[in-house]
Amino acid sequence: MDTETVDAVSRLTIHLAGEHETDAHIGLTLIPLLKIPTAIIEFRHPIGARVWWEGWCEAAAMLDRIFPEQVAAGELREPELTINSFVILDDAPRRAKIRARSATVSPDGIGALSVTVGGLTIACASRAAVECQVRGWREAYEVLALDGGFGLPSADEVAERVRADHARHGAAELLAAAEEQQACRTR
């Protein structure tokens, strides 16, 4: 009997709508963990933690444009089903992918900002959710950078580098994407 092997990438998207708790610490197995609603994330590779922190720094730089204080956001209904996940980040991804949509161009009036690295996406539907994730991922990165002995740059150094890169390149990309979305809506 022949057996066929299929390589598949695990995909998980976590949706967060509002303020929530996060907790980063070294677990009983001496491996750094980040607890967020519906998931516990285990960091087995320092580069993965850095890439996630860079992604949330980039998301934070977009926060005011995606969730401006004066725009009343729509309301995201809580899912009827909650699935709890345990995610192991054991590779060294190259970069995070950030997706954004402001409430003003959204058909349902709900802004969205998501960070994807590998097969995991965390999507936030409010300013408060993004702010909680930024705090949580910063804390998780600091746990690994300070306690892991990997020689990683500080969380502040990473954030400053991302802000500088975003100031050079990101603002133009975000403006072009917003103009493209607006053009599609007017057609």
Residue pairs with C-beta under 8 A, 6 or more apart in sequence:
9 118
9 119
10 119
11 119
11 121
12 39
12 85
12 87
12 119
12 120
12 121
13 114
13 120
13 121
13 122
13 123
14 36
14 37
14 38
14 39
14 85
14 120
14 121
14 122
14 123
15 76
15 79
15 123
15 125
16 36
16 37
16 122
16 123
16 124
16 125
16 126
16 129
16 132
16 133
17 76
17 78
17 124
17 125
17 126
17 129
18 126
18 128
18 129
19 128
19 129
19 131
19 132
20 36
20 37
20 129
20 132
21 35
21 37
21 132
22 34
22 35
22 36
22 132
22 133
22 135
22 136
22 137
22 139
23 34
23 35
23 136
23 139
24 32
24 33
24 34
24 35
24 136
24 139
24 140
24 142
24 143
25 32
25 33
25 143
26 32
26 33
26 143
26 147
27 33
27 42
31 42
31 43
31 44
32 42
32 43
32 49
32 140
32 143
32 144
32 147
32 148
33 40
33 41
33 42
33 43
33 140
34 40
34 41
34 43
34 136
34 137
34 139
34 140
35 41
36 122
36 133
36 136
38 82
38 83
38 84
38 85
39 84
39 85
39 86
39 87
40 85
40 86
40 87
41 87
41 88
41 89
41 120
41 140
42 86
42 87
42 88
42 89
43 49
43 89
43 140
43 144
44 88
44 89
44 90
45 89
45 90
45 91
45 92
46 144
46 145
46 148
46 150
46 152
47 92
47 93
48 89
48 90
48 91
48 92
48 93
48 117
48 118
49 89
49 140
49 141
49 144
49 145
49 152
50 141
50 152
50 158
51 92
51 93
51 94
51 95
51 96
51 117
52 89
52 96
52 115
52 117
52 137
52 140
52 141
53 137
53 138
53 140
53 141
53 155
53 158
53 159
54 95
54 96
54 158
54 162
55 95
55 96
55 97
55 98
55 115
55 116
55 117
55 137
56 96
56 115
56 133
56 134
56 137
56 138
57 134
57 158
57 159
57 162
57 163
58 96
58 98
58 115
58 162
58 166
58 170
59 98
59 100
59 113
59 115
59 124
59 130
59 133
59 134
60 130
60 131
60 134
60 159
61 162
61 163
61 166
61 170
62 98
62 100
62 113
62 170
62 174
63 113
63 127
63 130
63 131
65 100
65 102
65 174
65 178
66 100
66 101
66 102
66 103
66 111
66 112
66 113
66 130
67 73
67 102
67 103
67 111
67 113
67 126
67 127
67 130
68 102
69 127
71 102
71 103
71 104
71 111
72 103
72 109
73 103
73 109
73 110
73 111
73 125
73 126
74 103
74 106
74 108
74 109
74 110
75 110
76 110
76 125
76 126
87 120
89 117
89 118
89 120
91 118
93 117
93 118
95 117
96 115
96 116
96 117
97 115
97 116
97 117
98 113
98 114
98 115
98 116
99 112
99 113
99 114
99 116
100 111
100 112
100 113
100 114
100 174
100 177
101 111
101 112
101 113
101 181
102 111
102 178
103 109
103 110
103 111
105 178
105 181
105 182
105 185
106 112
110 125
111 125
111 126
112 123
112 124
112 125
113 123
113 124
113 130
114 121
114 122
114 123
114 124
115 121
115 122
115 133
116 122
122 133
124 130
124 133
138 155
138 159
141 152
141 155
141 158
142 154
142 155
144 150
144 152
145 152
145 153
145 154
145 155
153 161
